[in-house]
Amino acid sequence: MNLVGAVANGFGEIWTHKLRSLLTLVCVLLGVASLVLVQGFIDGLFDGWRSSIEENGGIQRIRIMTDTPPESQKARSGISPGLSIEDAKAIQQSALLLDGVTPMADQNDALFQRGRKSFRCRDLVGGWPEIFQIRRLELGQGRAFGDLDEQTAAQVVVLGAGVAKALFEEGEDPVGKTVDLRGVPFTVIGVLRPYEKWYGTFNLLREKNETALVPLSSLMRRISGSTVPQGIEVQAASVEDVTRTAAALESLLVRLHRGIEDVRVISQDMQVATFREQKRAFMIGGMAIAAVSLLVSGIGIMNLMLAAIHERVREIGVRKALGAWSRDIFVQFVVESCTLSVCGGLVGIGLGFGLISLLQGNETIRPIFSVNAALVGFGFSVTVGVLAGLYPAVKASRLDPIEALRYD
């Protein structure tokens, strides 16, 4: 029997034993569909997270934060001047390949008021003018604050689109108007463009719309009263330079702090690496779920093929008596087993694709169809079909034709 005939026999067996075959196919398609769906959710989440990283400075953004020195240095940690604006100036003057440096400080839930309207800003950020470039903030109206505003601690503010919308009437131009920030009047000199990156009903870039920016000197003198920045942000010249730049910054700061390791250099590529590890763990979990389902389907296929042998003993005897080789019987049963698994795998891919397409229009979650996941799932289903069909095929091929013909 040729391959086409074996496949035709496989479909014939599926049609003859509809319910039994359907139950086996369901196991296969659920395993493949679950793998496609899990990978789709992971890819959707990772894509949204990666886009958020890119919109907030990308891989090139490096943050420097105060950290607790190691136990061996705590006794003499007082010799370190701590993180300061002087550190930012030293980094700016270093020979490192950088596209921008700014010390920064922020305050959460800063209350803005204008007449009867008020809005609690998610993040009030103070920094040098370079902060707009480092955080990839683009203006929709007006201008950003400059070096002169920083030097004079000017009471000027750039509002996020959400903040401006909450404080001003529709169609009203906020630029040039005054708003009160914790009782201190600030002039609005610019408004950021609206940012949107939706994951269902959640805007991943909502924080940028609910941000306001002021010169660092203005935040320290007029609002917080502090003279110490909360951190320093740096933009590496290129993605390839991030790791090297982060290591060089750490070395420079340890030297500036007299050998005390009281700062932590955080690069976005470290966060990406951590997330990739989490993604890999989720993928392994999803594949384990699919593997269990496919294992169950393999057992079902094996049972189906063993039952088919029992029902077709005389047919096998007749074929052997007419000159069929044992290998022909072996191939026939393996191909029939693979036909079941291939059908289940294709239907599983179709089901996974359909569910993902349906969820794309959902307002809560948006998975992404992965061709690689579909191929892996299909490969698993075919492998299960081959392995599950081996034992029944060997058993069928070894049947004695005389005994088979006597079988009733």
Order of alpha helices (4+ residues) and beta strands (2+ residues): alpha-alpha-beta-alpha-beta-beta-alpha-beta-alpha-beta-alpha-beta-beta-beta-beta-alpha-beta-beta-alpha-beta-alpha-alpha-alpha-alpha-alpha
